[in-house]
Amino acid sequence: MPPTNEPATGPSKKLDQNSEPATALDELVLFKLEYEDEDGDISKLLVLKDDDPHEIAAEFAQECGIHDSLVDALVYRIEQEMKKRVK
């Protein structure tokens, strides 16, 4: 489904559809995680270098209504993406 103009959501690093992260934040951001729910609503989360994958996955899953049984898969995905980008 195409992206919507819904406001972005996420545990602590919400990103508005039309905003750019501040320059200082750019240096900390590893990647942006996007999740599209069954209604087509897209939630976004900025993942920072010092984030704990378990903590942000649990918070993001709770806020987005992602079933608990999928949190471990989300943690794994976040960990893999972080490993790719950490220098």
Protein Blocks (a to p, Z undefined) as FASTA:
>chain_A
ZZdfbdcddfklccdfkbccdfklmmmpmbdcddddfkopacdddddfklcfklmmmmmm
mmnopafklmmmmmmmmmmmmmmmpZZ
